[in-house]
Amino acid sequence: MASTVHGGCHCGAVRFEANVETSPELLDCNCSICARTGFLHLIVPHQNFTLLDGEGVLTSYKFGSGQADHLFCKHCGVKSFYQPRSHPESWSVNYSCLDTGHGLKPTTREFDGRNWEAAKTRL
């Protein structure tokens, strides 16, 4: 069963909507950036995601392999979604950036992003 959720950054300059399963699986990654920011990955196929506002306020940060495109609001610094290297056909939405009242009932699975090459086979 699918549900439409809305979310965005802290200041509201970035806003999006996404069609997701009502009981999605979240990935809790321990890599250097996710562990420091508390990012909980809700994987959303590109075709199920719409950026409503904020394209012009997103700033990109790439590190390591340069394959992931981390997109931050240049006003408040929040990364509400980004292009992960693990799912090139999807966005990774920060579950914590969804508007309240969405009604999702997720489960969470740990992902060993510190050992990405070995862990990617278990995605």
Backbone bond lengths (Angstrom), bond angles and torsions (degrees), N, CA, C in turn:
res aa  C-N    CA-C-N  psi(-1)  N-CA   C-N-CA  omega(-1)  CA-C   N-CA-C  phi
1 M - - - 1.443 - - 1.530 108.81 -
2 A 1.323 117.49 137.28 1.460 122.00 -176.25 1.523 111.41 -108.39
3 S 1.326 114.12 155.21 1.453 122.17 179.99 1.525 108.29 -141.32
4 T 1.327 117.27 146.66 1.457 121.24 174.70 1.518 108.28 -95.89
5 V 1.327 115.67 125.81 1.460 121.91 179.14 1.523 108.83 -117.92
6 H 1.323 115.09 157.00 1.461 121.90 178.13 1.514 109.12 -125.76
7 G 1.306 116.09 155.24 1.455 120.02 178.02 1.495 111.41 -171.85
8 G 1.336 114.91 -172.99 1.453 119.86 179.66 1.513 111.69 170.02
9 C 1.308 114.16 -167.37 1.460 121.44 -177.76 1.531 110.66 -82.25
10 H 1.315 116.81 179.11 1.463 122.80 -176.82 1.524 112.84 -65.37
11 C 1.332 117.44 -43.54 1.467 120.06 -175.80 1.524 113.19 -83.43
12 G 1.334 117.56 -11.42 1.463 121.31 178.00 1.514 114.68 89.67
13 A 1.319 117.92 0.54 1.468 120.02 179.44 1.530 111.65 -69.28
14 V 1.335 117.36 -31.95 1.470 122.75 177.34 1.514 107.90 -103.72
15 R 1.325 116.11 123.76 1.460 122.15 178.96 1.522 108.94 -134.59
16 F 1.328 116.40 141.67 1.459 121.19 -179.96 1.518 110.02 -144.42
17 E 1.322 114.97 166.15 1.463 121.42 168.10 1.511 107.15 -134.91
18 A 1.334 114.85 153.10 1.465 120.13 -178.40 1.515 109.55 -147.46
19 N 1.308 115.68 145.87 1.455 122.20 172.99 1.515 107.44 -99.02
20 V 1.331 115.43 118.70 1.466 121.25 -174.71 1.522 110.20 -135.11
21 E 1.314 115.24 163.21 1.461 120.61 173.53 1.533 109.13 -67.91
22 T 1.300 117.64 149.00 1.470 120.47 -178.74 1.521 112.49 -74.55
23 S 1.332 117.36 -18.65 1.474 121.80 175.64 1.527 109.52 -125.03
24 P 1.334 117.16 66.71 1.466 119.75 -175.46 1.515 112.60 -77.60
25 E 1.327 114.67 161.78 1.460 120.86 171.84 1.529 107.86 -97.25
26 L 1.328 116.60 127.78 1.455 122.64 175.71 1.522 108.59 -98.94
27 L 1.320 116.10 146.44 1.458 120.63 174.24 1.528 107.96 -104.30
28 D 1.322 115.57 128.47 1.460 122.97 176.95 1.519 106.99 -106.76
29 C 1.324 116.22 99.53 1.464 123.05 -172.07 1.528 110.91 -93.10
30 N 1.327 115.21 142.77 1.463 120.42 -179.78 1.526 112.84 -104.34
31 C 1.334 118.37 17.13 1.464 119.49 179.15 1.530 110.01 -67.05
32 S 1.322 116.65 171.87 1.459 120.96 -173.19 1.524 113.96 -59.62
33 I 1.320 118.88 -37.79 1.462 119.77 -177.36 1.532 111.74 -85.52
34 C 1.319 118.34 -40.58 1.469 120.67 -179.15 1.523 111.88 -67.39
35 A 1.321 116.16 -41.16 1.468 120.09 179.80 1.525 110.92 -62.90
36 R 1.315 117.21 -36.79 1.466 120.49 -178.26 1.524 112.64 -76.93
37 T 1.325 117.34 -26.58 1.473 119.43 -176.97 1.525 113.28 -104.69
38 G 1.322 118.15 -10.44 1.465 120.21 -179.07 1.519 113.45 72.20
39 F 1.320 117.77 26.93 1.458 123.02 -177.93 1.523 110.08 -68.07
40 L 1.327 117.74 125.18 1.464 123.70 174.00 1.527 107.68 -108.42
41 H 1.318 117.05 116.47 1.461 123.27 -170.98 1.533 112.81 -81.68
42 L 1.312 115.04 118.12 1.458 123.07 169.53 1.524 105.13 -109.25
43 I 1.319 117.30 106.98 1.462 122.11 -175.02 1.525 109.55 -80.74
44 V 1.346 115.15 123.95 1.468 121.93 -176.43 1.530 108.53 -127.87
45 P 1.338 118.27 118.48 1.467 119.93 176.87 1.538 110.75 -54.40
46 H 1.320 116.28 144.04 1.464 120.91 -178.27 1.521 112.63 -48.72
47 Q 1.320 117.18 -42.13 1.464 120.13 -176.43 1.531 112.92 -69.76
48 N 1.326 118.07 -12.68 1.475 121.65 179.84 1.529 112.46 -102.77
49 F 1.325 117.25 11.45 1.464 122.40 -176.67 1.524 109.22 -125.99
50 T 1.337 116.44 135.48 1.462 121.28 175.69 1.517 109.28 -130.68
51 L 1.324 115.93 122.92 1.459 120.85 172.90 1.519 106.71 -80.87
52 L 1.325 117.02 115.84 1.464 122.16 -176.59 1.525 112.05 -86.91
53 D 1.317 117.10 -40.39 1.468 122.98 -179.07 1.516 109.58 -147.56
54 G 1.331 115.69 150.08 1.445 120.40 168.92 1.507 118.07 105.92
55 E 1.314 119.05 6.38 1.467 118.91 -178.92 1.528 110.98 -54.63
56 G 1.309 117.86 -38.30 1.448 122.08 -177.59 1.520 115.29 -76.41
57 V 1.326 117.98 -10.63 1.471 120.24 -179.89 1.523 112.60 -105.58
58 L 1.321 117.29 2.31 1.466 120.70 178.15 1.520 110.22 -82.45
59 T 1.307 115.50 135.70 1.454 121.62 175.23 1.528 108.21 -121.44
60 S 1.308 116.00 144.26 1.465 122.10 -172.58 1.527 111.33 -100.88
61 Y 1.329 114.52 144.19 1.459 121.64 174.38 1.525 107.48 -136.66
62 K 1.313 116.61 125.88 1.460 122.21 177.32 1.513 108.46 -125.74
63 F 1.331 116.33 144.16 1.460 120.90 177.20 1.519 108.48 -148.22
64 G 1.300 116.74 175.45 1.470 120.95 178.64 1.514 111.13 58.48
65 S 1.320 116.99 -119.22 1.463 122.20 -178.43 1.520 112.08 -70.38
66 G 1.337 117.97 -19.19 1.461 121.77 -178.14 1.514 113.83 77.16
67 Q 1.326 117.90 4.00 1.458 121.08 -177.47 1.516 112.62 -79.66
68 A 1.316 117.86 -34.57 1.470 120.88 178.15 1.524 108.59 -82.33
69 D 1.327 116.05 139.02 1.458 121.57 178.76 1.527 107.95 -113.17
70 H 1.334 115.34 97.74 1.461 121.50 -178.59 1.524 108.14 -81.64
71 L 1.328 116.63 120.35 1.463 122.48 -174.89 1.520 109.98 -110.13
72 F 1.323 116.04 119.59 1.455 122.49 -177.53 1.522 110.00 -116.65
73 C 1.322 117.13 146.85 1.457 121.37 170.95 1.524 107.09 -70.24
74 K 1.323 117.03 126.40 1.463 119.46 -177.53 1.523 112.53 -74.14
75 H 1.335 117.54 -9.28 1.468 120.41 177.50 1.525 111.93 -89.27
76 C 1.328 117.11 -52.16 1.473 119.99 -174.25 1.528 113.30 -106.71
77 G 1.333 118.44 -13.12 1.453 121.85 176.52 1.512 115.95 84.23
78 V 1.320 118.72 4.75 1.457 121.51 -177.00 1.526 110.83 -84.59
79 K 1.340 114.63 135.51 1.468 121.83 174.45 1.524 106.82 -99.47
80 S 1.336 116.43 98.94 1.459 120.35 -177.98 1.530 112.11 -88.03
81 F 1.331 116.77 -21.56 1.468 121.73 174.52 1.524 107.70 -160.11
82 Y 1.325 115.98 162.60 1.461 120.49 176.37 1.517 109.77 -162.58
83 Q 1.332 115.26 171.21 1.462 121.99 177.59 1.522 108.81 -94.85
84 P 1.354 117.90 106.20 1.466 119.74 -179.61 1.530 111.60 -82.50
85 R 1.311 115.93 153.40 1.462 118.77 175.04 1.525 110.79 -75.65
86 S 1.320 117.50 -23.09 1.460 120.97 -178.30 1.524 112.90 -70.66
87 H 1.323 117.80 -26.95 1.465 123.09 -178.04 1.530 108.85 -135.15
88 P 1.329 118.65 76.36 1.469 120.91 -174.71 1.526 114.12 -63.14
89 E 1.333 117.99 -16.57 1.461 121.98 -179.47 1.532 112.07 -96.43
90 S 1.330 116.16 6.68 1.468 121.10 -174.80 1.522 110.96 -139.36
91 W 1.319 114.59 161.35 1.460 122.25 168.11 1.520 107.96 -94.25
92 S 1.306 116.42 151.82 1.452 121.24 169.60 1.522 106.39 -106.18
93 V 1.317 115.76 113.68 1.463 122.68 -178.90 1.523 107.80 -96.81
94 N 1.329 116.30 136.42 1.457 120.19 177.07 1.523 108.32 -77.04
95 Y 1.317 116.46 111.42 1.462 121.72 -179.80 1.530 111.61 -52.55
96 S 1.321 116.62 -33.98 1.468 120.98 -179.76 1.521 112.78 -69.34
97 C 1.329 117.69 -12.43 1.465 121.64 179.53 1.524 112.97 -97.88
98 L 1.337 117.48 5.09 1.464 119.70 175.36 1.524 109.59 -75.71
99 D 1.325 115.74 146.19 1.456 120.45 174.57 1.524 109.61 -62.03
100 T 1.311 116.92 147.81 1.464 120.70 178.38 1.522 110.07 -66.01
101 G 1.313 115.53 158.08 1.458 121.04 177.61 1.509 114.75 83.04
102 H 1.325 117.90 14.93 1.471 120.62 -177.24 1.525 112.74 -72.44
103 G 1.317 118.47 -24.15 1.456 121.70 177.04 1.515 116.10 77.73
104 L 1.315 118.70 6.85 1.463 120.62 178.46 1.520 110.49 -69.34
105 K 1.306 115.94 149.46 1.461 122.64 177.77 1.530 108.00 -126.41
106 P 1.341 115.78 79.55 1.462 119.10 -174.42 1.521 113.64 -82.58
107 T 1.311 113.81 160.74 1.457 122.16 165.33 1.526 105.65 -111.12
108 T 1.314 116.70 159.24 1.461 120.78 -177.87 1.520 109.93 -124.15
109 R 1.332 114.84 135.99 1.463 121.13 177.75 1.524 107.94 -124.40
110 E 1.320 116.13 133.34 1.461 120.24 177.56 1.523 109.92 -72.50
111 F 1.337 114.51 141.93 1.462 121.08 176.62 1.524 107.62 -127.97
112 D 1.325 116.81 127.88 1.460 122.42 -176.25 1.523 110.83 -85.80
113 G 1.317 116.13 74.14 1.454 121.55 -179.43 1.521 114.14 -68.93
114 R 1.322 117.43 -18.84 1.470 120.19 175.30 1.526 110.17 -64.48
115 N 1.322 116.16 -28.40 1.470 123.14 177.72 1.519 108.40 -118.06
116 W 1.318 115.43 57.66 1.464 123.15 -169.15 1.515 113.23 -56.05
117 E 1.300 118.70 -47.23 1.467 121.06 -176.56 1.529 111.98 -57.85
118 A 1.326 117.66 -41.90 1.460 121.38 178.88 1.527 111.03 -74.58
119 A 1.312 117.10 -37.69 1.465 121.30 -174.52 1.525 112.94 -76.36
120 K 1.338 118.79 -26.93 1.464 120.76 -175.62 1.530 112.53 -59.94
121 T 1.324 117.39 -25.08 1.463 120.27 -179.52 1.528 111.34 -72.47
122 R 1.331 117.26 -14.41 1.461 120.89 -179.15 1.536 112.84 -100.95
123 L 1.314 116.95 12.58 1.476 120.04 -179.29 1.495 111.56 -75.36
